[in-house]
């Protein structure tokens, strides 16, 4: 009898899976922006991404989850309290971003990356059900559209505000 050994996979070897999604309105009036809240199986660590740079935007995407920074160089080092981020580029080089700033999906999309969408993320089911805090995150438009299918009666629409190109959820929710 042939015996196969199946290697055990570390969680970091598995792609994040979308487990659930919902829309929360940020205010109780008709012009409120909807916030897409996602429960994923895991949120990849920074060292799992490979970044590409265009102008001052650094962008990476893996399995639908995106990361991005705004960084001009050492003279622009006061973001995140001056924290250093060690990142790998798509060509395999290691770069240290000293004090980059966070940015928004609209600016990333305008630079030609993505398209991607700002969302609230968690990999903790208790946070998703209301006991805790989500983190600000970004996902690809395709990942966000999958979330819309889970939510139902929802689609992502493109909006342009100044130089930003954004996508946000719209629909009828209970």
Backbone bond lengths (Angstrom), bond angles and torsions (degrees), N, CA, C in turn:
res aa  C-N    CA-C-N  psi(-1)  N-CA   C-N-CA  omega(-1)  CA-C   N-CA-C  phi
1 X - - - 1.439 - - 1.529 108.42 -
2 X 1.319 115.77 134.38 1.450 122.46 179.20 1.521 109.80 -81.80
3 X 1.318 116.01 129.08 1.454 119.92 179.19 1.520 108.20 -111.35
4 X 1.310 115.65 121.92 1.459 121.14 178.82 1.515 109.82 -99.19
5 X 1.305 114.53 135.17 1.455 118.59 173.43 1.508 107.84 -101.57
6 X 1.308 115.09 122.56 1.454 120.46 178.77 1.522 107.61 -97.84
7 X 1.322 116.68 120.65 1.467 118.47 -178.85 1.519 110.65 -66.20
8 X 1.324 115.45 142.50 1.453 120.07 175.39 1.513 108.41 -78.19
9 X 1.308 114.93 137.07 1.454 120.12 179.58 1.518 110.09 -100.33
10 X 1.289 115.16 134.08 1.447 122.06 171.53 1.528 107.15 -72.01
11 X 1.325 118.32 147.08 1.462 121.29 178.36 1.524 111.86 -52.69
12 X 1.328 117.66 -33.04 1.455 121.39 -177.95 1.523 112.10 -70.06
13 X 1.320 117.47 -13.58 1.457 120.68 178.19 1.530 111.53 -87.90
14 X 1.326 116.90 -12.30 1.458 120.64 -178.43 1.525 109.82 -96.29
15 X 1.325 117.17 139.27 1.462 118.25 177.33 1.524 110.74 -69.35
16 X 1.328 117.49 148.90 1.466 118.99 176.44 1.527 109.89 -65.46
17 X 1.302 115.25 141.03 1.456 120.23 178.73 1.519 108.55 -114.60
18 X 1.322 115.91 141.96 1.453 121.31 175.43 1.523 107.93 -78.32
19 X 1.334 116.55 118.27 1.458 121.03 -176.52 1.523 112.79 -99.13
20 X 1.337 116.07 -34.00 1.461 119.41 -179.33 1.518 108.52 -161.97
21 X 1.325 115.97 163.60 1.457 121.06 -179.03 1.519 109.02 -153.79
22 X 1.335 115.06 151.55 1.458 120.46 174.46 1.520 108.63 -155.31
23 X 1.314 115.13 166.72 1.451 122.15 177.17 1.523 107.87 -114.66
24 X 1.317 116.90 132.58 1.460 121.98 172.47 1.516 108.01 -118.31
25 X 1.332 115.78 132.18 1.454 119.45 174.15 1.517 108.21 -82.06
26 X 1.315 116.76 139.18 1.460 120.60 -175.86 1.522 112.32 -82.75
27 X 1.303 118.16 -14.01 1.460 121.34 177.17 1.530 107.82 -155.89
28 X 1.321 117.74 155.99 1.468 119.62 -175.18 1.533 113.73 -86.01
29 X 1.312 118.42 44.01 1.464 119.62 176.68 1.521 109.84 -135.30
30 X 1.342 117.75 160.97 1.467 121.83 -170.97 1.520 115.12 -61.89
31 X 1.319 119.38 -24.39 1.464 120.07 -178.01 1.523 112.56 -92.58
32 X 1.323 116.65 6.78 1.465 120.13 -179.27 1.519 110.69 -65.67
33 X 1.314 116.18 143.90 1.457 120.72 174.79 1.523 108.81 -81.91
34 X 1.299 115.55 140.24 1.454 120.65 177.02 1.524 108.47 -86.03
35 X 1.325 116.98 142.60 1.462 122.19 177.31 1.514 107.63 -111.08
36 X 1.322 116.53 124.21 1.458 121.85 178.30 1.520 108.33 -83.35
37 X 1.310 116.05 121.77 1.467 122.59 -178.68 1.523 108.09 -110.11
38 X 1.347 116.01 126.34 1.456 120.76 -175.46 1.520 111.98 -122.17
39 X 1.311 115.23 137.62 1.464 122.48 170.66 1.525 106.36 -105.97
40 X 1.331 116.18 119.64 1.462 121.58 179.99 1.520 109.03 -118.28
41 X 1.314 115.28 159.85 1.471 119.66 -178.35 1.521 111.66 -67.57
42 X 1.331 116.78 -31.27 1.460 120.93 176.15 1.519 108.64 -163.79
43 X 1.315 115.30 155.77 1.458 121.62 176.15 1.525 106.68 -108.87
44 X 1.326 117.53 117.30 1.469 119.50 -176.84 1.530 112.51 -59.39
45 X 1.322 115.59 147.07 1.465 122.29 176.30 1.527 109.23 -75.77
46 X 1.315 116.20 156.83 1.458 121.69 -178.62 1.529 112.03 -56.10
47 X 1.336 117.01 -37.16 1.468 120.05 -176.96 1.531 113.36 -71.88
48 X 1.317 118.44 -4.28 1.462 121.68 176.96 1.526 112.27 -87.87
49 X 1.314 117.19 -8.58 1.464 121.92 -175.55 1.523 111.36 -100.22
50 X 1.325 116.08 152.41 1.464 123.44 171.81 1.525 107.65 -118.80
51 X 1.320 116.66 120.48 1.458 122.78 -171.53 1.523 112.80 -95.51
52 X 1.319 113.78 148.35 1.452 123.14 173.40 1.525 106.89 -120.20
53 X 1.321 117.28 145.27 1.456 121.72 -178.95 1.522 111.03 -114.08
54 X 1.321 115.51 134.67 1.463 122.49 169.00 1.521 106.28 -134.32
55 X 1.307 115.37 120.25 1.463 120.90 -174.32 1.523 108.70 52.08
56 X 1.327 118.92 -120.56 1.460 120.60 -176.85 1.530 113.26 -101.74
57 X 1.323 116.83 8.46 1.467 121.49 -178.91 1.528 109.50 -102.12
58 X 1.327 115.97 130.45 1.461 123.64 174.21 1.525 106.37 -111.40
59 X 1.346 117.10 126.13 1.463 121.37 -173.04 1.524 110.51 -135.29
60 X 1.326 114.56 142.02 1.462 121.19 174.60 1.519 108.50 -145.88
61 X 1.324 115.62 150.24 1.457 121.49 178.09 1.516 108.16 -141.64
62 X 1.321 115.31 138.26 1.457 120.36 176.41 1.522 108.37 -145.05
63 X 1.326 115.21 120.39 1.465 121.84 177.23 1.525 112.50 53.71
64 X 1.316 117.53 35.88 1.461 121.22 175.92 1.515 115.47 92.28
65 X 1.328 117.83 -12.86 1.470 121.69 177.15 1.531 106.87 -96.67
66 X 1.321 117.19 135.01 1.465 121.14 -177.52 1.522 110.91 -118.88
67 X 1.315 115.38 152.00 1.475 123.57 173.86 1.515 107.00 -130.79
68 X 1.319 116.38 147.08 1.463 119.36 178.86 1.518 111.03 -157.20
69 X 1.312 114.32 152.32 1.467 122.85 178.30 1.519 109.03 -138.47
70 X 1.328 114.47 157.22 1.458 121.86 169.53 1.521 105.82 -112.88
71 X 1.336 116.95 122.26 1.473 120.05 -178.01 1.520 109.71 -154.21
72 X 1.316 116.11 123.09 1.464 121.58 178.82 1.512 113.03 -90.44
73 X 1.301 116.61 -22.60 1.452 120.88 -177.22 1.511 110.16 140.15
74 X 1.323 116.97 -171.49 1.464 121.34 -174.23 1.533 114.65 -56.06
75 X 1.335 117.71 -29.94 1.465 119.34 179.35 1.532 111.53 -73.40
76 X 1.300 117.53 -8.44 1.462 124.12 -177.98 1.533 108.29 -116.61
77 X 1.338 117.27 59.82 1.464 120.23 -167.34 1.526 114.27 -117.97
78 X 1.337 118.09 29.74 1.457 118.93 -176.99 1.526 113.70 -105.33
79 X 1.327 117.50 -2.89 1.459 120.13 178.28 1.521 111.40 -70.96
80 X 1.322 116.33 155.53 1.478 122.30 -178.45 1.526 111.11 50.12
81 X 1.340 117.09 35.25 1.459 121.08 178.49 1.520 113.09 64.66
82 X 1.315 117.67 24.35 1.466 121.43 -179.31 1.518 114.12 81.06
83 X 1.324 117.14 8.29 1.469 121.51 -179.22 1.527 110.73 -59.28
84 X 1.321 116.08 144.54 1.466 122.26 177.94 1.528 109.13 -95.66
85 X 1.336 115.57 137.54 1.459 121.97 176.59 1.516 108.21 -120.19
86 X 1.323 117.01 117.73 1.460 122.28 176.14 1.519 107.63 -88.15
87 X 1.334 115.30 116.48 1.459 119.11 -178.77 1.516 109.86 -125.85
88 X 1.316 114.53 157.46 1.461 121.21 175.32 1.518 108.08 -105.33
89 X 1.324 116.47 140.05 1.457 120.73 177.78 1.530 109.63 -90.83
90 X 1.316 115.85 168.56 1.465 120.13 -179.11 1.519 112.32 -64.46
91 X 1.345 117.31 -20.58 1.473 119.14 177.18 1.527 112.11 -95.70
92 X 1.351 117.21 13.34 1.455 121.67 172.93 1.518 116.39 88.99
93 X 1.319 118.47 -1.49 1.472 120.86 179.09 1.519 110.28 -79.45
94 X 1.326 115.38 149.38 1.458 121.24 174.29 1.528 108.14 -96.91
95 X 1.326 116.11 133.88 1.456 122.77 -179.63 1.520 107.54 -129.73
96 X 1.329 116.47 141.32 1.455 120.98 175.16 1.526 107.77 -106.09
97 X 1.330 116.24 116.43 1.457 121.26 173.76 1.524 106.53 -91.40
98 X 1.319 116.53 114.33 1.472 121.42 -177.39 1.521 108.58 -96.54
99 X 1.330 115.63 107.43 1.452 120.62 178.39 1.514 115.42 66.60
100 X 1.344 118.77 44.71 1.463 118.73 176.71 1.532 109.92 -69.05
101 X 1.282 115.69 168.19 1.461 121.51 177.16 1.525 108.57 -106.72
102 X 1.315 115.23 152.73 1.455 118.09 171.35 1.525 106.71 -74.41
103 X 1.282 116.56 160.75 1.456 120.97 176.52 1.509 107.60 -139.25
104 X 1.289 117.09 -176.23 1.452 121.08 -176.92 1.527 109.90 -118.34
105 X 1.317 115.07 157.42 1.462 120.16 -177.42 1.525 111.62 -57.73
106 X 1.323 118.12 -36.38 1.464 120.47 -179.12 1.514 112.87 -59.10
107 X 1.336 117.26 -39.77 1.465 121.40 177.98 1.525 110.74 -71.80
108 X 1.315 116.93 -36.64 1.468 121.80 177.92 1.536 109.87 -65.02
109 X 1.332 116.59 -44.72 1.461 121.15 178.61 1.527 111.10 -63.16
110 X 1.328 116.90 -40.26 1.465 120.94 -179.47 1.531 111.37 -64.20
111 X 1.328 116.61 -25.40 1.465 121.49 178.68 1.524 111.83 -81.92
112 X 1.338 116.86 -4.57 1.461 120.86 177.12 1.514 114.57 99.96
113 X 1.317 117.96 2.25 1.466 120.81 174.96 1.520 108.87 -85.18
114 X 1.333 114.99 174.43 1.452 120.39 174.18 1.516 112.42 75.91
115 X 1.314 117.10 -142.25 1.450 127.05 11.45 1.525 111.73 -73.97
116 X 1.337 113.27 148.24 1.454 119.84 -179.77 1.525 109.66 -135.81
117 X 1.334 115.07 166.60 1.463 122.58 -171.51 1.522 109.01 -134.01
118 X 1.341 117.11 134.67 1.463 121.01 173.04 1.522 108.96 -74.65
119 X 1.329 116.78 133.38 1.462 123.03 -179.83 1.528 108.87 -141.50
120 X 1.310 115.38 176.01 1.463 122.32 169.21 1.522 106.08 -107.50
121 X 1.336 116.71 129.49 1.465 122.07 -174.68 1.521 111.63 -118.76
122 X 1.312 115.02 149.71 1.462 121.61 167.48 1.523 108.66 -154.44
123 X 1.320 114.92 153.73 1.460 120.09 170.74 1.530 109.56 -115.80
124 X 1.334 115.59 15.18 1.463 122.75 -179.07 1.535 108.80 -112.46
125 X 1.343 117.97 111.62 1.465 120.31 -178.68 1.530 113.70 -56.39
126 X 1.339 118.45 -31.99 1.464 119.32 179.99 1.531 111.37 -68.49
127 X 1.324 117.91 -31.63 1.464 120.81 175.42 1.527 108.94 -67.38
128 X 1.314 116.40 -42.80 1.460 120.08 -178.93 1.526 111.18 -60.88
129 X 1.329 117.44 -34.43 1.464 120.73 -179.04 1.520 112.96 -88.64
130 X 1.336 117.54 5.45 1.457 119.41 171.20 1.502 116.89 112.67
131 X 1.321 119.44 6.81 1.460 121.12 -178.37 1.526 110.62 -115.44
132 X 1.306 116.50 71.62 1.452 120.07 178.93 1.513 111.25 148.01
133 X 1.313 115.46 -170.49 1.451 121.50 -174.43 1.521 111.14 -119.65
134 X 1.313 115.65 131.73 1.458 121.82 172.95 1.523 109.00 -72.24
135 X 1.329 117.01 164.42 1.457 121.18 169.93 1.525 108.26 -107.66
136 X 1.321 115.22 151.10 1.460 119.59 174.46 1.516 107.09 -69.06
137 X 1.303 116.41 134.61 1.453 120.11 -178.93 1.514 111.24 -147.02
138 X 1.306 114.73 176.58 1.460 121.85 178.65 1.519 107.70 -139.22
139 X 1.321 115.04 138.66 1.459 121.42 175.93 1.521 108.41 -130.35
140 X 1.324 115.51 162.63 1.463 119.38 176.58 1.528 108.78 -68.76
141 X 1.309 115.49 158.65 1.466 120.20 177.57 1.525 110.33 -58.57
142 X 1.329 117.95 -40.07 1.466 120.92 179.00 1.531 111.63 -60.89
143 X 1.328 117.55 -40.50 1.465 122.00 177.89 1.526 109.39 -65.18
144 X 1.340 117.14 -42.19 1.464 121.79 178.72 1.526 110.95 -64.84
145 X 1.321 117.23 -37.32 1.463 119.95 178.02 1.523 111.65 -67.41
146 X 1.323 117.40 -32.82 1.461 120.88 173.37 1.537 109.88 -63.30
147 X 1.326 115.86 -40.74 1.470 120.48 176.48 1.527 110.22 -60.59
148 X 1.321 117.40 -39.99 1.473 121.53 178.15 1.522 110.94 -60.17
149 X 1.324 117.02 -37.40 1.469 120.49 177.57 1.522 110.81 -64.64
150 X 1.326 117.01 -39.47 1.467 120.84 178.30 1.524 110.38 -65.83
151 X 1.327 116.80 -43.31 1.467 121.90 -178.09 1.522 110.68 -67.98
152 X 1.325 116.69 -41.93 1.456 121.72 -177.15 1.524 111.21 83.26
153 X 1.325 116.84 151.08 1.472 123.08 179.20 1.522 112.82 51.74
154 X 1.309 116.71 32.67 1.459 121.19 -174.47 1.515 109.72 -137.87
155 X 1.330 115.93 145.22 1.461 120.55 172.60 1.522 108.24 -145.70
156 X 1.310 115.40 160.63 1.460 121.22 176.84 1.524 107.69 -92.62
157 X 1.331 116.34 132.18 1.457 120.33 176.36 1.528 109.24 -116.62
158 X 1.312 115.19 147.11 1.462 121.83 -179.66 1.523 108.58 -88.07
159 X 1.327 116.22 133.88 1.459 121.98 175.57 1.515 108.76 -128.32
160 X 1.303 116.43 148.74 1.465 120.92 176.82 1.521 107.44 -123.84
161 X 1.327 115.02 125.85 1.459 122.10 179.53 1.523 107.33 -131.81
162 X 1.308 116.51 104.86 1.461 119.58 -174.76 1.513 108.85 64.56
163 X 1.320 116.72 -123.79 1.467 120.16 179.46 1.533 112.01 -94.30
164 X 1.343 117.89 -4.97 1.467 121.18 -179.74 1.522 111.29 -79.02
165 X 1.317 115.07 142.52 1.466 122.19 172.50 1.524 106.03 -118.98
166 X 1.322 116.55 107.32 1.457 121.74 -175.79 1.519 111.62 -113.58
167 X 1.318 114.40 164.39 1.460 122.69 172.23 1.512 106.10 -131.74
168 X 1.325 116.59 136.12 1.458 119.04 176.32 1.511 109.87 -141.18
169 X 1.321 114.56 156.85 1.452 120.50 -177.74 1.520 109.67 -76.73
170 X 1.309 114.58 141.32 1.461 120.19 174.66 1.522 107.26 -140.49
171 X 1.311 116.19 149.19 1.454 120.15 178.99 1.507 111.20 160.69
172 X 1.314 115.00 -168.93 1.471 121.46 177.71 1.522 106.53 -111.24
173 X 1.327 114.91 120.12 1.468 119.67 -177.49 1.504 109.94 -120.91
174 X 1.337 114.55 149.61 1.478 119.90 177.91 1.500 110.42 -77.99
